[in-house]
């Protein structure tokens, strides 16, 4: 498992997060290869047509990039909420253990 450093210490990355990161790289490669392939395929018809074809060829990869980025953001949000919950629970334990004192005159 890959570990990432954060303020709270070491956090383990799940297999799903590693898979999303790998697929994100594959989606970028798909977008780039689709754009290059369609550009060179349609270049004999003119540069403007080739540019439009390159845009169309990269659309599937770009949609996958957006989808996988959303999944990555959700993993990050879940990790941050877990970290904040741990902090709030530790604060709550400290408050429960603290003696009650009233220093008013």
N, C-alpha and C positions, 0 to 999 in steps of 0.2 A: 504494500500500500504506500502511496505517495503521501508524505506529510507536508502540510503547509504551516508556515510560521505566522502566528497572529499575536495580538496583545495578550490573549488568554492562555497561551501556550501552544502545544502541538495539537492539531486537529487532523483526524484521518479523513481521507477522501474515499468515498464509497466507489464500488465498481461502476455504478450507474453514472457517477460524475466523470470517471475516467472515460467511459464509453461516450458520453456527450462531448467531452473535449476532443476525443479522437474523431468522432463524426463531424465535429465542427471544422476540423482541418480538412477532412475529406470533402465537405460541402464547399469550402473555399477552393479546393483544387478542382472540383467539378465545375464551379462557376468560371474559373479561369480557363480550363480546358475547353469548355463549351463555347466560350467567347472566342477563343483563338481558332478553334476548328471551324465555327460558322463564319468567322471573318475571312479566313483563307479560302473557304469553299465558295463564298459569294463575291469575292474580290473581282472576278472577271466581269461581273455585272456593274461595277462601279464602286467607288469608295463609300458614297452615302448608303447604298444598299447593303454593302458589307458591314458598315457600322450598325445599321439597324438589325441585321442578322446576328451580329455579335451580341447585341443587347438581348435579342430573343434567345440566343443560345445560352446565355448566362442566367436567365431568369429562374430556372429550376434550382440551380445551385444557390442563388441569392435568397430564394424563398426558404430553402433548407437552412441557410445561415441564420436567417431571422428566427425561424422556429427553434433552432438549437440554442441561440443566444437567450431566448425567452426561458428555455429549460435551465440554462446555466444561471440565469438571474434568480430563478425560483430556488435552486439549490443554495445559492449564496444567501438569499433571504431566510431560508430555513435554518442555515447554520448561524446566522446572526441572531435570529429569534431564540435559538437554543442557548446561545452564549448569554443573551440578555436575561433569559429565564434563570440561568444558573446564578448570575449576579444578583438578581432580585431575591432568589431564594436564600442566598448567603446573607444579604442585608436583612431579610426577614428573620433568619435564625439569630443574627447578632442582636436585633431589636428585642426578640423574645427572651434572650438570655440576659439582657441588660437589666440591672436593678432599677426599680422605679424610685426616683427621688424627687422631692419637691423642695426647691431652694428658695421659695418665696419667704419674705420676712413676716 
